[in-house]
Amino acid sequence: MTHTESEVANVRQAGPDDAVAIADLYTLARIHAVPQMPPALHTNAEDRAYVARRVSEDDVTMWVAERGDELLGFATCTPNFLDSLYIRPDLKGQGIGSLLLDVVEATHPDGYELWVFESNVGARRLYERRGLVEVERTDGSGNEEKAPDIRMAWRPPTS
């Protein structure tokens, strides 16, 4: 059965009550993302503490995609960066990432940047389809995982 986007999910801003569910989805997504992404370095308890702190920071906005009470994915943004975009592993390829990216673009009308692991080819393809372009590659020495990564940028189309 196929769903229209509105049946798949609605997107809303996350609050502190969403922190545990967001952290649990993040932990699950990172486990399932190996080898596209390096293994996560933190425990679920550490993820929960981190998300609880981030969701309350003034310059951070978290968006959740949900169907009813079911969390499908989330995005974490700062004024200039998409810090994270994770979808429940069993729901990849169903448009949830694109739905969240629609919100990110709408709330960042001047553009945004993100970091993606070089090995995460699926995410890179999604970002390229959405118009993001590569602006920098690193050997990974600046990230926790020490894995090569790519900084990508989205700028609104000029009219």
Order of alpha helices (4+ residues) and beta strands (2+ residues): alpha-beta-alpha-alpha-beta-beta-beta-alpha-beta-alpha-beta-beta
